[in-house]
């Protein structure tokens, strides 16, 4: 479990992912998730291995969630979304897509 003093911000976790070379951002396209490597990943090709939630102290628009995702080919990366109505994925149904990815939470810190 992550202690609040260790990593409290989204940028700290992304930096930790970068240091481990897991800073591949999965972006949802009409063809599936992509990290810009020419491959497209579908929910059955992925699993969510860690979830981090961040809540703004006073502004709900500061709330976000970071999913650490591992593909069947071993690639590890992340996807970020804001909560609810503040979601920034207007062009595709991100919520439906992310719900189809199996969750296999690991106790690993990133």
N, CA, C and O atoms as CSV, one atom per row, in Angstrom:
chain,resi,resn,atom,element,x,y,z
A,1,UNK,N,N,0.837,-1.184,0.000
A,1,UNK,CA,C,0.000,0.000,0.000
A,1,UNK,C,C,0.877,1.240,0.000
A,1,UNK,O,O,1.913,1.281,0.664
A,2,UNK,N,N,0.467,2.221,-0.727
A,2,UNK,CA,C,1.238,3.449,-0.817
A,2,UNK,C,C,0.895,4.341,0.362
A,2,UNK,O,O,-0.279,4.583,0.643
A,3,UNK,N,N,1.898,4.822,1.039
A,3,UNK,CA,C,1.708,5.744,2.145
A,3,UNK,C,C,1.544,7.141,1.587
A,3,UNK,O,O,2.242,7.507,0.641
A,4,UNK,N,N,0.635,7.939,2.146
A,4,UNK,CA,C,0.395,9.276,1.609
A,4,UNK,C,C,1.651,10.123,1.468
A,4,UNK,O,O,1.739,10.920,0.534
A,5,UNK,N,N,2.615,9.981,2.351
A,5,UNK,CA,C,3.829,10.796,2.275
A,5,UNK,C,C,4.731,10.387,1.121
A,5,UNK,O,O,5.566,11.180,0.686
A,6,UNK,N,N,4.584,9.164,0.614
A,6,UNK,CA,C,5.463,8.676,-0.441
A,6,UNK,C,C,5.099,9.235,-1.808
A,6,UNK,O,O,5.968,9.738,-2.521
A,7,UNK,N,N,3.829,9.154,-2.182
A,7,UNK,CA,C,3.390,9.650,-3.483
A,7,UNK,C,C,1.997,10.228,-3.301
A,7,UNK,O,O,1.045,9.499,-3.022
A,8,UNK,N,N,1.884,11.512,-3.455
A,8,UNK,CA,C,0.591,12.126,-3.238
A,8,UNK,C,C,0.021,12.788,-4.480
A,8,UNK,O,O,-1.148,13.173,-4.496
A,9,UNK,N,N,0.825,12.924,-5.510
A,9,UNK,CA,C,0.318,13.607,-6.694
A,9,UNK,C,C,0.437,12.727,-7.938
A,9,UNK,O,O,1.231,11.788,-8.005
A,10,UNK,N,N,-0.370,13.071,-8.886
A,10,UNK,CA,C,-0.351,12.392,-10.171
A,10,UNK,C,C,1.029,12.507,-10.816
A,10,UNK,O,O,1.541,11.528,-11.360
A,11,UNK,N,N,1.623,13.675,-10.760
A,11,UNK,CA,C,2.929,13.862,-11.395
A,11,UNK,C,C,4.017,13.021,-10.735
A,11,UNK,O,O,4.945,12.582,-11.415
A,12,UNK,N,N,3.925,12.788,-9.429
A,12,UNK,CA,C,4.904,11.941,-8.756
A,12,UNK,C,C,4.815,10.498,-9.241
A,12,UNK,O,O,5.838,9.842,-9.440
A,13,UNK,N,N,3.618,10.015,-9.426
A,13,UNK,CA,C,3.447,8.640,-9.898
A,13,UNK,C,C,3.905,8.517,-11.350
A,13,UNK,O,O,4.562,7.540,-11.708
A,14,UNK,N,N,3.571,9.483,-12.177
A,14,UNK,CA,C,4.026,9.440,-13.567
A,14,UNK,C,C,5.552,9.477,-13.624
A,14,UNK,O,O,6.154,8.795,-14.453
A,15,UNK,N,N,6.177,10.254,-12.763
A,15,UNK,CA,C,7.636,10.299,-12.728
A,15,UNK,C,C,8.202,8.944,-12.312
A,15,UNK,O,O,9.205,8.498,-12.870
A,16,UNK,N,N,7.581,8.291,-11.349
A,16,UNK,CA,C,8.036,6.960,-10.941
A,16,UNK,C,C,7.892,5.962,-12.090
A,16,UNK,O,O,8.761,5.115,-12.295
A,17,UNK,N,N,6.803,6.066,-12.828
A,17,UNK,CA,C,6.614,5.210,-14.002
A,17,UNK,C,C,7.695,5.490,-15.048
A,17,UNK,O,O,8.221,4.564,-15.665
A,18,UNK,N,N,8.019,6.760,-15.242
A,18,UNK,CA,C,9.050,7.133,-16.215
A,18,UNK,C,C,10.400,6.536,-15.830
A,18,UNK,O,O,11.124,6.025,-16.684
A,19,UNK,N,N,10.730,6.601,-14.563
A,19,UNK,CA,C,12.010,6.060,-14.105
A,19,UNK,C,C,12.106,4.547,-14.323
A,19,UNK,O,O,13.196,4.007,-14.506
A,20,UNK,N,N,10.961,3.877,-14.300
A,20,UNK,CA,C,10.941,2.427,-14.546
A,20,UNK,C,C,10.674,2.106,-16.014
A,20,UNK,O,O,10.489,0.947,-16.385
A,21,UNK,N,N,10.657,3.145,-16.839
A,21,UNK,CA,C,10.380,3.009,-18.280
A,21,UNK,C,C,9.004,2.415,-18.569
A,21,UNK,O,O,8.817,1.643,-19.510
A,22,UNK,N,N,8.058,2.799,-17.733
A,22,UNK,CA,C,6.661,2.396,-17.908
A,22,UNK,C,C,5.792,3.619,-18.203
A,22,UNK,O,O,4.604,3.634,-17.881
A,23,UNK,N,N,6.378,4.626,-18.805
A,23,UNK,CA,C,5.647,5.865,-19.036
A,23,UNK,C,C,4.998,5.920,-20.420
A,23,UNK,O,O,4.959,6.974,-21.055
A,24,UNK,N,N,4.502,4.799,-20.870
A,24,UNK,CA,C,3.772,4.708,-22.135
A,24,UNK,C,C,2.323,5.101,-21.868
A,24,UNK,O,O,1.632,4.428,-21.103
A,25,UNK,N,N,1.861,6.171,-22.482
A,25,UNK,CA,C,0.481,6.579,-22.244
A,25,UNK,C,C,-0.451,5.904,-23.241
A,25,UNK,O,O,-0.355,6.124,-24.449
A,26,UNK,N,N,-1.346,5.087,-22.723
A,26,UNK,CA,C,-2.360,4.439,-23.548
A,26,UNK,C,C,-3.436,5.472,-23.856
A,26,UNK,O,O,-4.082,5.992,-22.946
A,27,UNK,N,N,-3.625,5.768,-25.129
A,27,UNK,CA,C,-4.657,6.696,-25.578
A,27,UNK,C,C,-5.702,5.918,-26.357
A,27,UNK,O,O,-5.371,5.072,-27.188
A,28,UNK,N,N,-6.946,6.207,-26.086
A,28,UNK,CA,C,-8.027,5.487,-26.757
A,28,UNK,C,C,-8.298,6.102,-28.123
A,28,UNK,O,O,-8.531,7.304,-28.251
A,29,UNK,N,N,-8.263,5.250,-29.132
A,29,UNK,CA,C,-8.557,5.643,-30.509
A,29,UNK,C,C,-9.748,4.797,-30.972
A,29,UNK,O,O,-10.148,3.872,-30.265
A,30,UNK,N,N,-10.312,5.087,-32.122
A,30,UNK,CA,C,-11.389,4.233,-32.638
A,30,UNK,C,C,-10.949,2.775,-32.851
A,30,UNK,O,O,-11.791,1.878,-32.899
A,31,UNK,N,N,-9.637,2.538,-32.977
A,31,UNK,CA,C,-9.128,1.180,-33.185
A,31,UNK,C,C,-8.708,0.485,-31.891
A,31,UNK,O,O,-8.288,-0.671,-31.929
A,32,UNK,N,N,-8.811,1.156,-30.762
A,32,UNK,CA,C,-8.399,0.591,-29.477
A,32,UNK,C,C,-7.341,1.460,-28.823
A,32,UNK,O,O,-7.017,2.539,-29.319
A,33,UNK,N,N,-6.804,0.985,-27.708
A,33,UNK,CA,C,-5.734,1.722,-27.030
A,33,UNK,C,C,-4.459,1.659,-27.858
A,33,UNK,O,O,-4.152,0.631,-28.461
A,34,UNK,N,N,-3.730,2.747,-27.886
A,34,UNK,CA,C,-2.454,2.791,-28.586
A,34,UNK,C,C,-1.479,3.629,-27.777
A,34,UNK,O,O,-1.875,4.580,-27.103
A,35,UNK,N,N,-0.200,3.271,-27.845
A,35,UNK,CA,C,0.845,4.070,-27.202
A,35,UNK,C,C,1.739,4.702,-28.266
A,35,UNK,O,O,2.837,5.168,-27.963
A,36,UNK,N,N,1.271,4.714,-29.495
A,36,UNK,CA,C,2.030,5.330,-30.576
A,36,UNK,C,C,3.095,4.435,-31.175
A,36,UNK,O,O,3.973,4.913,-31.893
A,37,UNK,N,N,3.034,3.136,-30.889
A,37,UNK,CA,C,4.030,2.204,-31.431
A,37,UNK,C,C,3.503,1.431,-32.641
A,37,UNK,O,O,4.131,0.475,-33.096
A,38,UNK,N,N,2.346,1.852,-33.158
A,38,UNK,CA,C,1.775,1.182,-34.320
A,38,UNK,C,C,0.859,0.025,-33.971
A,38,UNK,O,O,0.193,-0.529,-34.846
A,39,UNK,N,N,0.821,-0.344,-32.699
A,39,UNK,CA,C,-0.053,-1.435,-32.258
A,39,UNK,C,C,-1.319,-0.851,-31.638
A,39,UNK,O,O,-1.316,0.242,-31.073
A,40,UNK,N,N,-2.388,-1.611,-31.763
A,40,UNK,CA,C,-3.641,-1.254,-31.115
A,40,UNK,C,C,-4.026,-2.391,-30.187
A,40,UNK,O,O,-4.013,-3.560,-30.571
A,41,UNK,N,N,-4.364,-2.033,-28.971
A,41,UNK,CA,C,-4.691,-3.026,-27.945
A,41,UNK,C,C,-6.178,-2.965,-27.636
A,41,UNK,O,O,-6.758,-1.889,-27.491
A,42,UNK,N,N,-6.781,-4.148,-27.538
A,42,UNK,CA,C,-8.192,-4.279,-27.190
A,42,UNK,C,C,-8.291,-4.743,-25.746
A,42,UNK,O,O,-7.310,-5.250,-25.202
A,43,UNK,N,N,-9.448,-4.586,-25.108
A,43,UNK,CA,C,-9.561,-4.942,-23.687
A,43,UNK,C,C,-9.034,-6.337,-23.352
A,43,UNK,O,O,-8.440,-6.532,-22.292
A,44,UNK,N,N,-9.241,-7.293,-24.229
A,44,UNK,CA,C,-8.773,-8.658,-23.966
A,44,UNK,C,C,-7.252,-8.792,-24.047
A,44,UNK,O,O,-6.698,-9.809,-23.629
A,45,UNK,N,N,-6.576,-7.774,-24.580
A,45,UNK,CA,C,-5.111,-7.762,-24.678
A,45,UNK,C,C,-4.456,-7.094,-23.470
A,45,UNK,O,O,-3.231,-7.035,-23.374
A,46,UNK,N,N,-5.283,-6.592,-22.547
A,46,UNK,CA,C,-4.792,-5.749,-21.464
A,46,UNK,C,C,-5.281,-6.225,-20.108
A,46,UNK,O,O,-6.225,-7.010,-20.013
A,47,UNK,N,N,-4.621,-5.736,-19.053
A,47,UNK,CA,C,-5.140,-5.878,-17.700
A,47,UNK,C,C,-4.710,-4.659,-16.898
A,47,UNK,O,O,-3.615,-4.129,-17.083
A,48,UNK,N,N,-5.582,-4.230,-16.017
A,48,UNK,CA,C,-5.280,-3.117,-15.127
A,48,UNK,C,C,-4.572,-3.704,-13.918
A,48,UNK,O,O,-5.132,-4.545,-13.215
A,49,UNK,N,N,-3.329,-3.260,-13.670
A,49,UNK,CA,C,-2.558,-3.844,-12.574
A,49,UNK,C,C,-2.448,-2.912,-11.363
A,49,UNK,O,O,-1.990,-3.329,-10.300
A,50,UNK,N,N,-2.861,-1.671,-11.520
A,50,UNK,CA,C,-2.851,-0.748,-10.390
A,50,UNK,C,C,-3.754,0.427,-10.720
A,50,UNK,O,O,-3.825,0.867,-11.868
A,51,UNK,N,N,-4.442,0.931,-9.705
A,51,UNK,CA,C,-5.319,2.071,-9.878
A,51,UNK,C,C,-4.992,3.097,-8.800
A,51,UNK,O,O,-4.860,2.760,-7.624
A,52,UNK,N,N,-4.865,4.343,-9.213
A,52,UNK,CA,C,-4.626,5.450,-8.278
A,52,UNK,C,C,-5.723,6.479,-8.483
A,52,UNK,O,O,-6.030,6.851,-9.615
A,53,UNK,N,N,-6.311,6.936,-7.393
A,53,UNK,CA,C,-7.340,7.974,-7.466
A,53,UNK,C,C,-6.830,9.233,-6.779
A,53,UNK,O,O,-6.196,9.179,-5.725
A,54,UNK,N,N,-7.123,10.353,-7.398
A,54,UNK,CA,C,-6.708,11.640,-6.862
A,54,UNK,C,C,-7.923,12.534,-6.774
A,54,UNK,O,O,-8.681,12.649,-7.737
A,55,UNK,N,N,-8.118,13.168,-5.632
A,55,UNK,CA,C,-9.255,14.057,-5.445
A,55,UNK,C,C,-8.753,15.442,-5.103
A,55,UNK,O,O,-7.915,15.620,-4.219
A,56,UNK,N,N,-9.282,16.418,-5.820
A,56,UNK,CA,C,-8.929,17.800,-5.537
A,56,UNK,C,C,-9.461,18.199,-4.177
A,56,UNK,O,O,-10.529,17.744,-3.768
A,57,UNK,N,N,-8.730,19.044,-3.475
A,57,UNK,CA,C,-9.140,19.443,-2.133
A,57,UNK,C,C,-10.436,20.233,-2.129
A,57,UNK,O,O,-11.261,20.064,-1.231
A,58,UNK,N,N,-10.626,21.092,-3.121
A,58,UNK,CA,C,-11.836,21.912,-3.113
A,58,UNK,C,C,-12.570,21.943,-4.450
A,58,UNK,O,O,-13.717,22.385,-4.520
A,59,UNK,N,N,-11.924,21.482,-5.493
A,59,UNK,CA,C,-12.511,21.572,-6.824
A,59,UNK,C,C,-12.681,20.186,-7.425
A,59,UNK,O,O,-11.689,19.503,-7.681
A,60,UNK,N,N,-13.930,19.751,-7.657
A,60,UNK,CA,C,-14.151,18.413,-8.222
A,60,UNK,C,C,-13.488,18.209,-9.582
A,60,UNK,O,O,-13.227,17.072,-9.976
A,61,UNK,N,N,-13.214,19.293,-10.301
A,61,UNK,CA,C,-12.576,19.132,-11.608
A,61,UNK,C,C,-11.115,18.714,-11.472
A,61,UNK,O,O,-10.478,18.358,-12.464
A,62,UNK,N,N,-10.578,18.754,-10.246
A,62,UNK,CA,C,-9.215,18.296,-10.002
A,62,UNK,C,C,-9.145,16.791,-9.763
A,62,UNK,O,O,-8.049,16.247,-9.628
A,63,UNK,N,N,-10.272,16.113,-9.709
A,63,UNK,CA,C,-10.309,14.683,-9.434
A,63,UNK,C,C,-9.982,13.888,-10.678
A,63,UNK,O,O,-10.500,14.157,-11.762
A,64,UNK,N,N,-9.102,12.892,-10.504
A,64,UNK,CA,C,-8.712,12.072,-11.649
A,64,UNK,C,C,-8.364,10.666,-11.172
A,64,UNK,O,O,-8.238,10.399,-9.977
A,65,UNK,N,N,-8.218,9.792,-12.139
A,65,UNK,CA,C,-7.847,8.412,-11.875
A,65,UNK,C,C,-6.753,8.013,-12.867
A,65,UNK,O,O,-6.816,8.357,-14.047
A,66,UNK,N,N,-5.765,7.292,-12.378
A,66,UNK,CA,C,-4.694,6.792,-13.227
A,66,UNK,C,C,-4.735,5.272,-13.156
A,66,UNK,O,O,-4.691,4.687,-12.074
A,67,UNK,N,N,-4.819,4.648,-14.314
A,67,UNK,CA,C,-4.783,3.191,-14.415
A,67,UNK,C,C,-3.408,2.789,-14.914
A,67,UNK,O,O,-2.963,3.277,-15.953
A,68,UNK,N,N,-2.724,1.906,-14.190
A,68,UNK,CA,C,-1.489,1.311,-14.703
A,68,UNK,C,C,-1.920,0.045,-15.416
A,68,UNK,O,O,-2.581,-0.811,-14.829
A,69,UNK,N,N,-1.549,-0.073,-16.673
A,69,UNK,CA,C,-2.051,-1.128,-17.552
A,69,UNK,C,C,-0.890,-1.938,-18.106
A,69,UNK,O,O,0.150,-1.391,-18.473
A,70,UNK,N,N,-1.087,-3.255,-18.161
A,70,UNK,CA,C,-0.090,-4.140,-18.763
A,70,UNK,C,C,-0.729,-4.873,-19.928
A,70,UNK,O,O,-1.815,-5.439,-19.809
A,71,UNK,N,N,-0.035,-4.851,-21.054
A,71,UNK,CA,C,-0.503,-5.564,-22.243
A,71,UNK,C,C,0.043,-6.988,-22.229
A,71,UNK,O,O,1.032,-7.277,-21.555
A,72,UNK,N,N,-0.601,-7.863,-22.970
A,72,UNK,CA,C,-0.142,-9.262,-23.056
A,72,UNK,C,C,1.273,-9.377,-23.593
A,72,UNK,O,O,1.964,-10.353,-23.301
A,73,UNK,N,N,1.720,-8.391,-24.381
A,73,UNK,CA,C,3.085,-8.435,-24.911
A,73,UNK,C,C,4.115,-7.909,-23.905
A,73,UNK,O,O,5.295,-7.791,-24.234
A,74,UNK,N,N,3.672,-7.590,-22.677
A,74,UNK,CA,C,4.579,-7.153,-21.618
A,74,UNK,C,C,4.686,-5.652,-21.446
A,74,UNK,O,O,5.216,-5.189,-20.435
A,75,UNK,N,N,4.201,-4.883,-22.399
A,75,UNK,CA,C,4.263,-3.436,-22.311
A,75,UNK,C,C,3.454,-2.941,-21.118
A,75,UNK,O,O,2.310,-3.354,-20.929
A,76,UNK,N,N,4.037,-2.068,-20.319
A,76,UNK,CA,C,3.342,-1.456,-19.189
A,76,UNK,C,C,3.267,0.035,-19.437
A,76,UNK,O,O,4.242,0.661,-19.854
A,77,UNK,N,N,2.103,0.592,-19.175
A,77,UNK,CA,C,1.887,2.018,-19.344
A,77,UNK,C,C,0.743,2.472,-18.472
A,77,UNK,O,O,0.406,1.819,-17.484
A,78,UNK,N,N,0.145,3.591,-18.835
A,78,UNK,CA,C,-0.925,4.147,-18.010
A,78,UNK,C,C,-1.960,4.856,-18.873
A,78,UNK,O,O,-1.723,5.184,-20.035
A,79,UNK,N,N,-3.102,5.074,-18.264
A,79,UNK,CA,C,-4.144,5.882,-18.869
A,79,UNK,C,C,-4.735,6.743,-17.755
A,79,UNK,O,O,-4.935,6.275,-16.634
A,80,UNK,N,N,-5.006,7.987,-18.073
A,80,UNK,CA,C,-5.529,8.936,-17.090
A,80,UNK,C,C,-6.909,9.390,-17.528
A,80,UNK,O,O,-7.162,9.613,-18.711
A,81,UNK,N,N,-7.804,9.523,-16.544
A,81,UNK,CA,C,-9.131,10.066,-16.818
A,81,UNK,C,C,-9.572,10.898,-15.629
A,81,UNK,O,O,-9.149,10.665,-14.496
A,82,UNK,N,N,-10.417,11.861,-15.900
A,82,UNK,CA,C,-11.049,12.640,-14.840
A,82,UNK,C,C,-12.325,11.918,-14.442
A,82,UNK,O,O,-12.867,11.135,-15.222
A,83,UNK,N,N,-12.803,12.173,-13.247
A,83,UNK,CA,C,-14.036,11.540,-12.784
A,83,UNK,C,C,-15.261,12.084,-13.494
A,83,UNK,O,O,-15.345,13.273,-13.799
A,84,UNK,N,N,-16.208,11.197,-13.751
A,84,UNK,CA,C,-17.551,11.537,-14.179
A,84,UNK,C,C,-17.665,12.566,-15.284
A,84,UNK,O,O,-17.083,12.410,-16.357
A,85,UNK,N,N,-18.424,13.627,-15.012
A,85,UNK,CA,C,-18.721,14.620,-16.042
A,85,UNK,C,C,-17.485,15.389,-16.475
A,85,UNK,O,O,-17.517,16.070,-17.501
A,86,UNK,N,N,-16.392,15.299,-15.718
A,86,UNK,CA,C,-15.165,16.003,-16.066
A,86,UNK,C,C,-14.263,15.176,-16.985
A,86,UNK,O,O,-13.162,15.607,-17.330
A,87,UNK,N,N,-14.729,13.993,-17.379
A,87,UNK,CA,C,-13.955,13.139,-18.267
A,87,UNK,C,C,-13.609,13.896,-19.547
A,87,UNK,O,O,-14.424,14.658,-20.066
A,88,UNK,N,N,-12.403,13.681,-20.047
A,88,UNK,CA,C,-11.968,14.406,-21.241
A,88,UNK,C,C,-11.933,13.531,-22.484
A,88,UNK,O,O,-11.192,13.816,-23.425
A,89,UNK,N,N,-12.724,12.476,-22.495
A,89,UNK,CA,C,-12.756,11.557,-23.641
A,89,UNK,C,C,-14.111,11.674,-24.332
A,89,UNK,O,O,-14.937,10.765,-24.255
A,90,UNK,N,N,-14.329,12.791,-24.999
A,90,UNK,CA,C,-15.621,13.055,-25.622
A,90,UNK,C,C,-15.854,12.258,-26.900
A,90,UNK,O,O,-16.991,11.904,-27.213
A,91,UNK,N,N,-14.789,11.977,-27.635
A,91,UNK,CA,C,-14.954,11.398,-28.964
A,91,UNK,C,C,-15.148,9.880,-28.959
A,91,UNK,O,O,-15.623,9.326,-29.950
A,92,UNK,N,N,-14.797,9.202,-27.882
A,92,UNK,CA,C,-14.964,7.753,-27.782
A,92,UNK,C,C,-15.506,7.423,-26.405
A,92,UNK,O,O,-15.403,8.237,-25.488
A,93,UNK,N,N,-16.085,6.232,-26.246
A,93,UNK,CA,C,-16.665,5.861,-24.967
A,93,UNK,C,C,-15.603,5.231,-24.070
A,93,UNK,O,O,-15.527,4.009,-23.942
A,94,UNK,N,N,-14.802,6.063,-23.465
A,94,UNK,CA,C,-13.690,5.639,-22.615
A,94,UNK,C,C,-14.176,4.788,-21.442
A,94,UNK,O,O,-13.605,3.735,-21.159
A,95,UNK,N,N,-15.226,5.243,-20.761
A,95,UNK,CA,C,-15.711,4.522,-19.578
A,95,UNK,C,C,-16.107,3.085,-19.921
A,95,UNK,O,O,-15.756,2.146,-19.207
A,96,UNK,N,N,-16.833,2.930,-21.007
A,96,UNK,CA,C,-17.239,1.578,-21.432
A,96,UNK,C,C,-16.013,0.735,-21.767
A,96,UNK,O,O,-15.949,-0.440,-21.406
A,97,UNK,N,N,-15.054,1.320,-22.446
A,97,UNK,CA,C,-13.844,0.596,-22.855
A,97,UNK,C,C,-13.024,0.155,-21.640
A,97,UNK,O,O,-12.602,-0.998,-21.558
A,98,UNK,N,N,-12.803,1.070,-20.702
A,98,UNK,CA,C,-11.962,0.766,-19.544
A,98,UNK,C,C,-12.623,-0.294,-18.661
A,98,UNK,O,O,-11.927,-1.099,-18.042
A,99,UNK,N,N,-13.948,-0.303,-18.594
A,99,UNK,CA,C,-14.661,-1.313,-17.791
A,99,UNK,C,C,-14.494,-2.722,-18.358
A,99,UNK,O,O,-14.647,-3.700,-17.626
A,100,UNK,N,N,-14.193,-2.836,-19.613
A,100,UNK,CA,C,-14.023,-4.151,-20.245
A,100,UNK,C,C,-12.629,-4.735,-20.030
A,100,UNK,O,O,-12.393,-5.902,-20.344
A,101,UNK,N,N,-11.695,-3.929,-19.493
A,101,UNK,CA,C,-10.339,-4.420,-19.233
A,101,UNK,C,C,-10.327,-5.133,-17.888
A,101,UNK,O,O,-10.726,-4.547,-16.881
A,102,UNK,N,N,-9.876,-6.389,-17.849
A,102,UNK,CA,C,-9.837,-7.113,-16.571
A,102,UNK,C,C,-8.899,-6.431,-15.570
A,102,UNK,O,O,-7.899,-5.819,-15.946
A,103,UNK,N,N,-9.244,-6.551,-14.308
A,103,UNK,CA,C,-8.440,-5.971,-13.234
A,103,UNK,C,C,-7.724,-7.090,-12.500
A,103,UNK,O,O,-8.350,-8.033,-12.015
A,104,UNK,N,N,-6.415,-6.977,-12.425
A,104,UNK,CA,C,-5.573,-7.917,-11.659
A,104,UNK,C,C,-4.604,-7.078,-10.846
A,104,UNK,O,O,-3.401,-7.060,-11.107
A,105,UNK,N,N,-5.152,-6.381,-9.850
A,105,UNK,CA,C,-4.331,-5.469,-9.035
A,105,UNK,C,C,-3.127,-6.184,-8.453
A,105,UNK,O,O,-3.246,-7.282,-7.909
A,106,UNK,N,N,-1.970,-5.558,-8.572
A,106,UNK,CA,C,-0.732,-6.065,-7.987
A,106,UNK,C,C,-0.352,-5.153,-6.844
A,106,UNK,O,O,-0.719,-3.978,-6.837
A,107,UNK,N,N,0.373,-5.676,-5.884
A,107,UNK,CA,C,0.805,-4.889,-4.740
A,107,UNK,C,C,2.057,-4.081,-5.039
A,107,UNK,O,O,2.654,-3.506,-4.129
A,108,UNK,N,N,2.452,-4.032,-6.280
A,108,UNK,CA,C,3.652,-3.346,-6.696
A,108,UNK,C,C,3.459,-1.837,-6.643
A,108,UNK,O,O,2.413,-1.324,-7.041
A,109,UNK,N,N,4.454,-1.139,-6.158
A,109,UNK,CA,C,4.438,0.323,-6.229
A,109,UNK,C,C,5.107,0.754,-7.518
A,109,UNK,O,O,6.123,0.187,-7.920
A,110,UNK,N,N,4.543,1.748,-8.159
A,110,UNK,CA,C,5.133,2.263,-9.394
A,110,UNK,C,C,5.642,3.658,-9.184
A,110,UNK,O,O,6.176,4.266,-10.112
